[in-house]
Amino acid sequence: MDILNIIQQLEETGVQFISLKENMDTRTSTGKAMFQMMCVIAELERNLIAERVKEGLKASKKRGKTLGRPKLDKEKLTVALRMYDSKEYSVKEIVSATGISQGSLYRAINRRKLGEIN
């Protein structure tokens, strides 16, 4: 519960937290308890969401759904890089002709440049 630690650190330096919207004053015992309960509920909600996402991914896998980014066709990428190297085509034309995304093209170009540097 990071927010509780932050509020505690602020209080140690003399800063008081008062929420006008929720009408909550952490200087009082009631306000402090309310704030802590809100933090616990928020953490519970975050954990429940994470569990549901994991269960959903697991169920999708059982149904045979392929998870993650689709595999990039190596041949299309090779053609796209050749087109790029020829300097006869714009990136937009390369993307349109090969069907790979602009991001994939730039990633491949940058990976290749890094390989040449190393």
KEFIFI-599802 format. One record per atom (N, C-alpha, C): residue number from 1; atom name; x, y, z. Coordinates in nm, 3 decimals. Each point is the difference from the previous one (the first is absolute). Example, Ala and Ser with C-alpha at 12.3 -4.5 7.8 and 13.67 -1.06 7.14 Angstrom:
+-----+------+---------+---------+---------+
| seq | atom |      xx |      yy |      zz |
+-----+------+---------+---------+---------+
|   1 |    N |   1.319 |  -0.569 |   0.780 |
|   1 |   CA |  -0.089 |   0.119 |   0.000 |
|   1 |    C |   0.090 |   0.120 |   0.000 |
|   2 |    N |  -0.035 |   0.105 |  -0.072 |
|   2 |   CA |   0.082 |   0.119 |   0.006 |
|   2 |    C |  -0.077 |   0.109 |   0.073 |
+-----+------+---------+---------+---------+
// end
This chain:
+-----+------+---------+---------+---------+
| seq | atom |      xx |      yy |      zz |
+-----+------+---------+---------+---------+
|   1 |    N |   0.084 |  -0.118 |   0.000 |
|   1 |   CA |  -0.084 |   0.118 |   0.000 |
|   1 |    C |   0.088 |   0.124 |   0.000 |
|   2 |    N |   0.043 |   0.038 |  -0.117 |
|   2 |   CA |   0.091 |   0.111 |  -0.016 |
|   2 |    C |  -0.059 |   0.132 |   0.050 |
|   3 |    N |  -0.126 |   0.023 |  -0.027 |
|   3 |   CA |  -0.060 |   0.128 |   0.036 |
|   3 |    C |   0.002 |   0.020 |   0.151 |
|   4 |    N |  -0.020 |  -0.109 |   0.076 |
|   4 |   CA |   0.006 |   0.012 |   0.146 |
|   4 |    C |   0.139 |   0.041 |   0.045 |
|   5 |    N |   0.102 |  -0.057 |  -0.063 |
|   5 |   CA |   0.138 |   0.037 |   0.034 |
|   5 |    C |   0.029 |   0.145 |  -0.035 |
|   6 |    N |  -0.052 |   0.045 |  -0.113 |
|   6 |   CA |   0.020 |   0.140 |  -0.041 |
|   6 |    C |  -0.065 |   0.094 |   0.100 |
|   7 |    N |  -0.124 |  -0.031 |   0.038 |
|   7 |   CA |  -0.072 |   0.084 |   0.097 |
|   7 |    C |   0.074 |   0.001 |   0.134 |
|   8 |    N |   0.050 |  -0.115 |   0.041 |
|   8 |   CA |   0.074 |  -0.008 |   0.126 |
|   8 |    C |   0.128 |   0.084 |  -0.007 |
|   9 |    N |   0.071 |  -0.005 |  -0.112 |
|   9 |   CA |   0.120 |   0.081 |  -0.016 |
|   9 |    C |  -0.033 |   0.148 |   0.002 |
|  10 |    N |  -0.110 |   0.036 |  -0.063 |
|  10 |   CA |  -0.042 |   0.140 |   0.001 |
|  10 |    C |  -0.032 |   0.046 |   0.141 |
|  11 |    N |  -0.071 |  -0.084 |   0.075 |
|  11 |   CA |  -0.036 |   0.035 |   0.137 |
|  11 |    C |   0.124 |   0.016 |   0.088 |
|  12 |    N |   0.103 |  -0.083 |  -0.026 |
|  12 |   CA |   0.124 |   0.010 |   0.078 |
|  12 |    C |   0.071 |   0.133 |  -0.024 |
|  13 |    N |  -0.023 |   0.058 |  -0.118 |
|  13 |   CA |   0.062 |   0.130 |  -0.029 |
|  13 |    C |  -0.092 |   0.116 |   0.035 |
|  14 |    N |  -0.116 |  -0.033 |   0.059 |
|  14 |   CA |  -0.091 |   0.105 |   0.044 |
|  14 |    C |  -0.110 |   0.036 |  -0.098 |
|  15 |    N |  -0.010 |  -0.075 |  -0.112 |
|  15 |   CA |  -0.104 |   0.026 |  -0.099 |
|  15 |    C |  -0.121 |  -0.086 |   0.032 |
|  16 |    N |  -0.118 |   0.060 |   0.002 |
|  16 |   CA |  -0.124 |  -0.072 |   0.026 |
|  16 |    C |  -0.077 |  -0.018 |  -0.129 |
|  17 |    N |  -0.064 |  -0.117 |  -0.015 |
|  17 |   CA |  -0.079 |  -0.028 |  -0.120 |
|  17 |    C |  -0.147 |   0.016 |   0.033 |
|  18 |    N |  -0.065 |   0.086 |  -0.077 |
|  18 |   CA |  -0.144 |   0.020 |   0.014 |
|  18 |    C |  -0.060 |  -0.007 |  -0.140 |
|  19 |    N |  -0.097 |  -0.091 |  -0.018 |
|  19 |   CA |  -0.067 |  -0.011 |  -0.128 |
|  19 |    C |  -0.131 |   0.076 |   0.008 |
|  20 |    N |  -0.011 |   0.106 |  -0.077 |
|  20 |   CA |  -0.122 |   0.080 |   0.001 |
|  20 |    C |  -0.115 |  -0.071 |  -0.068 |
|  21 |    N |   0.030 |  -0.073 |  -0.106 |
|  21 |   CA |  -0.104 |  -0.068 |  -0.076 |
|  21 |    C |  -0.068 |  -0.109 |   0.083 |
|  22 |    N |   0.079 |  -0.079 |   0.071 |
|  22 |   CA |  -0.054 |  -0.108 |   0.082 |
|  22 |    C |  -0.030 |   0.045 |   0.142 |
|  23 |    N |   0.031 |   0.125 |   0.031 |
|  23 |   CA |  -0.019 |   0.054 |   0.135 |
|  23 |    C |   0.072 |  -0.088 |   0.102 |
|  24 |    N |   0.130 |  -0.023 |  -0.024 |
|  24 |   CA |   0.080 |  -0.088 |   0.082 |
|  24 |    C |   0.122 |   0.074 |   0.053 |
|  25 |    N |   0.016 |   0.000 |   0.129 |
|  25 |   CA |   0.111 |   0.068 |   0.065 |
|  25 |    C |   0.082 |  -0.105 |   0.074 |
|  26 |    N |   0.123 |  -0.027 |  -0.047 |
|  26 |   CA |   0.082 |  -0.105 |   0.062 |
|  26 |    C |   0.062 |   0.044 |   0.132 |
|  27 |    N |  -0.030 |   0.121 |   0.042 |
|  27 |   CA |   0.046 |   0.042 |   0.133 |
|  27 |    C |  -0.087 |  -0.064 |   0.108 |
|  28 |    N |  -0.123 |  -0.041 |  -0.036 |
|  28 |   CA |  -0.089 |  -0.063 |   0.097 |
|  28 |    C |   0.010 |  -0.152 |  -0.013 |
|  29 |    N |  -0.035 |  -0.068 |   0.109 |
|  29 |   CA |   0.003 |  -0.148 |  -0.002 |
|  29 |    C |  -0.098 |  -0.055 |  -0.102 |
|  30 |    N |  -0.118 |   0.059 |  -0.009 |
|  30 |   CA |  -0.101 |  -0.046 |  -0.094 |
|  30 |    C |   0.047 |   0.022 |  -0.143 |
|  31 |    N |   0.055 |   0.116 |  -0.028 |
|  31 |   CA |   0.050 |   0.030 |  -0.133 |
|  31 |    C |   0.112 |  -0.093 |  -0.041 |
|  32 |    N |   0.089 |  -0.028 |   0.093 |
|  32 |   CA |   0.112 |  -0.091 |  -0.028 |
|  32 |    C |  -0.051 |  -0.141 |  -0.028 |
|  33 |    N |  -0.098 |  -0.046 |   0.079 |
|  33 |   CA |  -0.057 |  -0.133 |  -0.020 |
|  33 |    C |  -0.072 |  -0.008 |  -0.135 |
|  34 |    N |  -0.075 |   0.103 |  -0.034 |
|  34 |   CA |  -0.070 |   0.002 |  -0.129 |
|  34 |    C |   0.100 |  -0.007 |  -0.116 |
|  35 |    N |   0.108 |   0.076 |   0.011 |
|  35 |   CA |   0.102 |   0.003 |  -0.104 |
|  35 |    C |   0.063 |  -0.138 |  -0.016 |
|  36 |    N |   0.031 |  -0.064 |   0.112 |
|  36 |   CA |   0.061 |  -0.133 |  -0.004 |
|  36 |    C |  -0.096 |  -0.103 |  -0.061 |
|  37 |    N |  -0.129 |   0.011 |   0.034 |
|  37 |   CA |  -0.098 |  -0.093 |  -0.059 |
|  37 |    C |  -0.011 |   0.021 |  -0.151 |
|  38 |    N |   0.003 |   0.125 |  -0.044 |
|  38 |   CA |  -0.005 |   0.028 |  -0.143 |
|  38 |    C |   0.121 |  -0.059 |  -0.071 |
|  39 |    N |   0.116 |   0.009 |   0.063 |
|  39 |   CA |   0.122 |  -0.056 |  -0.059 |
|  39 |    C |  -0.009 |  -0.152 |  -0.009 |
|  40 |    N |  -0.053 |  -0.065 |   0.105 |
|  40 |   CA |  -0.013 |  -0.145 |   0.001 |
|  40 |    C |  -0.098 |  -0.044 |  -0.110 |
|  41 |    N |  -0.111 |   0.071 |  -0.014 |
|  41 |   CA |  -0.098 |  -0.034 |  -0.102 |
|  41 |    C |   0.059 |   0.019 |  -0.140 |
|  42 |    N |   0.076 |   0.105 |  -0.020 |
|  42 |   CA |   0.063 |   0.024 |  -0.130 |
|  42 |    C |   0.100 |  -0.111 |  -0.033 |
|  43 |    N |   0.076 |  -0.044 |   0.100 |
|  43 |   CA |   0.095 |  -0.108 |  -0.023 |
|  43 |    C |  -0.072 |  -0.130 |  -0.032 |
|  44 |    N |  -0.110 |  -0.028 |   0.071 |
|  44 |   CA |  -0.080 |  -0.120 |  -0.027 |
|  44 |    C |  -0.053 |   0.003 |  -0.143 |
|  45 |    N |  -0.052 |   0.113 |  -0.042 |
|  45 |   CA |  -0.053 |   0.014 |  -0.135 |
|  45 |    C |   0.109 |  -0.024 |  -0.104 |
|  46 |    N |   0.119 |   0.057 |   0.023 |
|  46 |   CA |   0.111 |  -0.019 |  -0.093 |
|  46 |    C |   0.039 |  -0.148 |  -0.009 |
|  47 |    N |   0.003 |  -0.069 |   0.116 |
|  47 |   CA |   0.035 |  -0.142 |   0.001 |
|  47 |    C |  -0.106 |  -0.084 |  -0.070 |
|  48 |    N |  -0.128 |   0.033 |   0.019 |
|  48 |   CA |  -0.107 |  -0.074 |  -0.066 |
|  48 |    C |   0.007 |   0.017 |  -0.152 |
|  49 |    N |   0.030 |   0.119 |  -0.045 |
|  49 |   CA |   0.015 |   0.025 |  -0.144 |
|  49 |    C |   0.114 |  -0.083 |  -0.056 |
|  50 |    N |   0.112 |  -0.004 |   0.071 |
|  50 |   CA |   0.116 |  -0.078 |  -0.045 |
|  50 |    C |  -0.035 |  -0.148 |  -0.008 |
|  51 |    N |  -0.074 |  -0.050 |   0.099 |
|  51 |   CA |  -0.041 |  -0.141 |  -0.002 |
|  51 |    C |  -0.091 |  -0.029 |  -0.119 |
|  52 |    N |  -0.095 |   0.089 |  -0.026 |
|  52 |   CA |  -0.093 |  -0.021 |  -0.111 |
|  52 |    C |   0.074 |   0.001 |  -0.134 |
|  53 |    N |   0.098 |   0.087 |  -0.013 |
|  53 |   CA |   0.078 |   0.005 |  -0.124 |
|  53 |    C |   0.077 |  -0.131 |  -0.018 |
|  54 |    N |   0.063 |  -0.049 |   0.106 |
|  54 |   CA |   0.075 |  -0.126 |  -0.008 |
|  54 |    C |  -0.093 |  -0.116 |  -0.036 |
|  55 |    N |  -0.119 |  -0.003 |   0.063 |
|  55 |   CA |  -0.096 |  -0.106 |  -0.030 |
|  55 |    C |  -0.046 |   0.009 |  -0.146 |
|  56 |    N |  -0.023 |   0.122 |  -0.047 |
|  56 |   CA |  -0.041 |   0.018 |  -0.139 |
|  56 |    C |   0.106 |  -0.046 |  -0.098 |
|  57 |    N |   0.126 |   0.032 |   0.028 |
|  57 |   CA |   0.109 |  -0.045 |  -0.087 |
|  57 |    C |   0.012 |  -0.152 |   0.001 |
|  58 |    N |  -0.017 |  -0.058 |   0.118 |
|  58 |   CA |   0.007 |  -0.145 |   0.013 |
|  58 |    C |  -0.113 |  -0.067 |  -0.079 |
|  59 |    N |  -0.121 |   0.054 |   0.010 |
|  59 |   CA |  -0.115 |  -0.055 |  -0.074 |
|  59 |    C |   0.021 |   0.016 |  -0.151 |
|  60 |    N |   0.055 |   0.112 |  -0.042 |
|  60 |   CA |   0.026 |   0.021 |  -0.143 |
|  60 |    C |   0.101 |  -0.102 |  -0.052 |
|  61 |    N |   0.102 |  -0.026 |   0.079 |
|  61 |   CA |   0.101 |  -0.099 |  -0.039 |
|  61 |    C |  -0.063 |  -0.138 |  -0.014 |
|  62 |    N |  -0.090 |  -0.035 |   0.095 |
|  62 |   CA |  -0.067 |  -0.131 |  -0.006 |
|  62 |    C |  -0.084 |  -0.012 |  -0.126 |
|  63 |    N |  -0.059 |   0.110 |  -0.045 |
|  63 |   CA |  -0.082 |  -0.001 |  -0.121 |
|  63 |    C |   0.086 |  -0.001 |  -0.126 |
|  64 |    N |   0.132 |   0.006 |   0.016 |
|  64 |   CA |   0.089 |  -0.006 |  -0.115 |
|  64 |    C |   0.035 |   0.135 |  -0.058 |
|  65 |    N |  -0.035 |   0.106 |   0.067 |
|  65 |   CA |   0.029 |   0.135 |  -0.048 |
|  65 |    C |   0.150 |   0.026 |   0.016 |
|  66 |    N |   0.062 |   0.052 |  -0.103 |
|  66 |   CA |   0.141 |   0.035 |   0.006 |
|  66 |    C |   0.013 |   0.138 |   0.064 |
|  67 |    N |   0.079 |   0.007 |   0.103 |
|  67 |   CA |   0.017 |   0.126 |   0.073 |
|  67 |    C |   0.128 |   0.070 |  -0.044 |
|  68 |    N |   0.000 |   0.129 |   0.014 |
|  68 |   CA |   0.119 |   0.078 |  -0.031 |
|  68 |    C |  -0.003 |   0.057 |  -0.141 |
|  69 |    N |   0.108 |   0.064 |  -0.033 |
|  69 |   CA |   0.013 |   0.064 |  -0.130 |
|  69 |    C |   0.011 |  -0.107 |  -0.109 |
|  70 |    N |  -0.070 |   0.020 |  -0.112 |
|  70 |   CA |   0.012 |  -0.097 |  -0.109 |
|  70 |    C |   0.142 |  -0.005 |  -0.054 |
|  71 |    N |   0.039 |  -0.117 |  -0.046 |
|  71 |   CA |   0.135 |  -0.018 |  -0.055 |
|  71 |    C |   0.014 |   0.078 |  -0.130 |
|  72 |    N |   0.114 |   0.062 |  -0.015 |
|  72 |   CA |   0.027 |   0.080 |  -0.119 |
|  72 |    C |   0.056 |  -0.091 |  -0.109 |
|  73 |    N |  -0.054 |   0.012 |  -0.120 |
|  73 |   CA |   0.045 |  -0.079 |  -0.115 |
|  73 |    C |   0.141 |   0.047 |  -0.039 |
|  74 |    N |   0.096 |  -0.090 |   0.015 |
|  74 |   CA |   0.141 |   0.035 |  -0.027 |
|  74 |    C |   0.023 |   0.041 |  -0.145 |
|  75 |    N |  -0.070 |  -0.066 |  -0.091 |
|  75 |   CA |   0.017 |   0.032 |  -0.142 |
|  75 |    C |  -0.047 |   0.143 |  -0.029 |
|  76 |    N |  -0.115 |   0.035 |   0.056 |
|  76 |   CA |  -0.053 |   0.136 |  -0.021 |
|  76 |    C |   0.096 |   0.103 |   0.058 |
|  77 |    N |   0.057 |  -0.033 |   0.116 |
|  77 |   CA |   0.094 |   0.092 |   0.063 |
|  77 |    C |   0.126 |   0.016 |  -0.084 |
|  78 |    N |   0.048 |  -0.110 |  -0.056 |
|  78 |   CA |   0.119 |   0.006 |  -0.086 |
|  78 |    C |  -0.027 |   0.086 |  -0.123 |
|  79 |    N |  -0.116 |  -0.018 |  -0.059 |
|  79 |   CA |  -0.038 |   0.080 |  -0.118 |
|  79 |    C |  -0.009 |   0.148 |   0.040 |
|  80 |    N |  -0.062 |   0.026 |   0.115 |
|  80 |   CA |  -0.016 |   0.138 |   0.047 |
|  80 |    C |   0.136 |   0.066 |   0.023 |
|  81 |    N |   0.093 |  -0.073 |   0.058 |
|  81 |   CA |   0.134 |   0.055 |   0.024 |
|  81 |    C |   0.074 |   0.027 |  -0.131 |
|  82 |    N |  -0.017 |  -0.090 |  -0.097 |
|  82 |   CA |   0.062 |   0.023 |  -0.131 |
|  82 |    C |  -0.057 |   0.125 |  -0.066 |
|  83 |    N |  -0.132 |   0.015 |   0.010 |
|  83 |   CA |  -0.065 |   0.119 |  -0.057 |
|  83 |    C |   0.052 |   0.126 |   0.069 |
|  84 |    N |   0.016 |  -0.008 |   0.132 |
|  84 |   CA |   0.050 |   0.115 |   0.077 |
|  84 |    C |   0.142 |   0.034 |  -0.043 |
|  85 |    N |   0.084 |  -0.104 |  -0.014 |
|  85 |   CA |   0.140 |   0.021 |  -0.037 |
|  85 |    C |   0.014 |   0.059 |  -0.141 |
|  86 |    N |  -0.095 |  -0.031 |  -0.087 |
|  86 |   CA |   0.010 |   0.050 |  -0.137 |
|  86 |    C |  -0.022 |   0.151 |  -0.008 |
|  87 |    N |  -0.061 |   0.055 |   0.102 |
|  87 |   CA |  -0.030 |   0.144 |   0.007 |
|  87 |    C |  -0.093 |   0.047 |  -0.113 |
|  88 |    N |  -0.068 |  -0.096 |  -0.063 |
|  88 |   CA |  -0.093 |   0.034 |  -0.107 |
|  88 |    C |  -0.144 |   0.012 |   0.051 |
|  89 |    N |  -0.024 |  -0.046 |   0.123 |
|  89 |   CA |  -0.135 |  -0.003 |   0.054 |
|  89 |    C |  -0.008 |   0.076 |   0.132 |
|  90 |    N |  -0.114 |   0.061 |   0.023 |
|  90 |   CA |  -0.021 |   0.064 |   0.130 |
|  90 |    C |  -0.043 |  -0.107 |   0.100 |
|  91 |    N |   0.008 |   0.031 |   0.125 |
|  91 |   CA |  -0.041 |  -0.095 |   0.104 |
|  91 |    C |  -0.147 |  -0.034 |  -0.018 |
|  92 |    N |  -0.080 |   0.099 |  -0.034 |
|  92 |   CA |  -0.143 |  -0.022 |  -0.021 |
|  92 |    C |  -0.023 |  -0.099 |  -0.114 |
|  93 |    N |   0.076 |   0.012 |  -0.107 |
|  93 |   CA |  -0.013 |  -0.092 |  -0.113 |
|  93 |    C |   0.044 |  -0.141 |   0.038 |
|  94 |    N |   0.107 |  -0.010 |   0.078 |
|  94 |   CA |   0.050 |  -0.131 |   0.044 |
|  94 |    C |  -0.104 |  -0.070 |   0.087 |
|  95 |    N |  -0.056 |   0.075 |   0.094 |
|  95 |   CA |  -0.100 |  -0.056 |   0.091 |
|  95 |    C |  -0.122 |  -0.047 |  -0.080 |
|  96 |    N |  -0.042 |   0.081 |  -0.094 |
|  96 |   CA |  -0.117 |  -0.034 |  -0.082 |
|  96 |    C |   0.026 |  -0.123 |  -0.087 |
|  97 |    N |   0.119 |  -0.009 |  -0.058 |
|  97 |   CA |   0.031 |  -0.110 |  -0.091 |
|  97 |    C |   0.023 |  -0.133 |   0.073 |
|  98 |    N |   0.063 |   0.004 |   0.116 |
|  98 |   CA |   0.036 |  -0.124 |   0.069 |
|  98 |    C |  -0.103 |  -0.045 |   0.103 |
|  99 |    N |  -0.078 |   0.095 |   0.052 |
|  99 |   CA |  -0.101 |  -0.036 |   0.100 |
|  99 |    C |   0.054 |  -0.008 |   0.142 |
| 100 |    N |   0.127 |   0.036 |   0.019 |
| 100 |   CA |   0.052 |   0.004 |   0.136 |
| 100 |    C |  -0.025 |   0.140 |   0.056 |
| 101 |    N |   0.001 |   0.012 |   0.131 |
| 101 |   CA |  -0.028 |   0.130 |   0.059 |
| 101 |    C |   0.123 |   0.089 |  -0.005 |
| 102 |    N |  -0.026 |   0.129 |   0.009 |
| 102 |   CA |   0.110 |   0.098 |  -0.001 |
| 102 |    C |   0.091 |  -0.022 |   0.120 |
| 103 |    N |  -0.060 |  -0.031 |   0.115 |
| 103 |   CA |   0.080 |  -0.026 |   0.121 |
| 103 |    C |   0.092 |  -0.119 |  -0.017 |
| 104 |    N |  -0.052 |  -0.108 |  -0.061 |
| 104 |   CA |   0.082 |  -0.120 |  -0.023 |
| 104 |    C |   0.116 |   0.031 |  -0.094 |
| 105 |    N |  -0.027 |   0.081 |  -0.102 |
| 105 |   CA |   0.106 |   0.037 |  -0.093 |
| 105 |    C |   0.110 |   0.079 |   0.072 |
| 106 |    N |  -0.040 |   0.101 |   0.076 |
| 106 |   CA |   0.099 |   0.081 |   0.071 |
| 106 |    C |   0.076 |  -0.081 |   0.105 |
| 107 |    N |  -0.068 |  -0.094 |   0.067 |
| 107 |   CA |   0.069 |  -0.085 |   0.097 |
| 107 |    C |   0.107 |  -0.083 |  -0.069 |
| 108 |    N |  -0.034 |  -0.056 |  -0.117 |
| 108 |   CA |   0.097 |  -0.082 |  -0.074 |
| 108 |    C |   0.118 |   0.085 |  -0.047 |
| 109 |    N |  -0.028 |   0.121 |  -0.047 |
| 109 |   CA |   0.107 |   0.090 |  -0.044 |
| 109 |    C |   0.093 |   0.032 |   0.117 |
| 110 |    N |  -0.059 |   0.033 |   0.114 |
| 110 |   CA |   0.081 |   0.034 |   0.119 |
| 110 |    C |   0.078 |  -0.119 |   0.051 |
| 111 |    N |  -0.063 |  -0.119 |   0.000 |
| 111 |   CA |   0.073 |  -0.121 |   0.042 |
| 111 |    C |   0.119 |  -0.025 |  -0.089 |
| 112 |    N |  -0.020 |   0.020 |  -0.128 |
| 112 |   CA |   0.109 |  -0.021 |  -0.096 |
| 112 |    C |   0.112 |   0.101 |   0.024 |
| 113 |    N |  -0.036 |   0.126 |   0.026 |
| 113 |   CA |   0.101 |   0.103 |   0.027 |
| 113 |    C |   0.078 |  -0.034 |   0.127 |
| 114 |    N |  -0.071 |  -0.046 |   0.102 |
| 114 |   CA |   0.068 |  -0.037 |   0.125 |
| 114 |    C |   0.096 |  -0.116 |  -0.024 |
| 115 |    N |  -0.040 |  -0.095 |  -0.084 |
| 115 |   CA |   0.086 |  -0.113 |  -0.032 |
| 115 |    C |   0.126 |   0.045 |  -0.073 |
| 116 |    N |  -0.013 |   0.102 |  -0.087 |
| 116 |   CA |   0.115 |   0.051 |  -0.073 |
| 116 |    C |   0.095 |   0.075 |   0.093 |
| 117 |    N |  -0.057 |   0.067 |   0.101 |
| 117 |   CA |   0.083 |   0.075 |   0.095 |
| 117 |    C |   0.078 |  -0.094 |   0.090 |
| 118 |    N |  -0.068 |  -0.107 |   0.045 |
| 118 |   CA |   0.067 |  -0.095 |   0.092 |
| 118 |    C |   0.091 |  -0.086 |  -0.078 |
+-----+------+---------+---------+---------+
// end
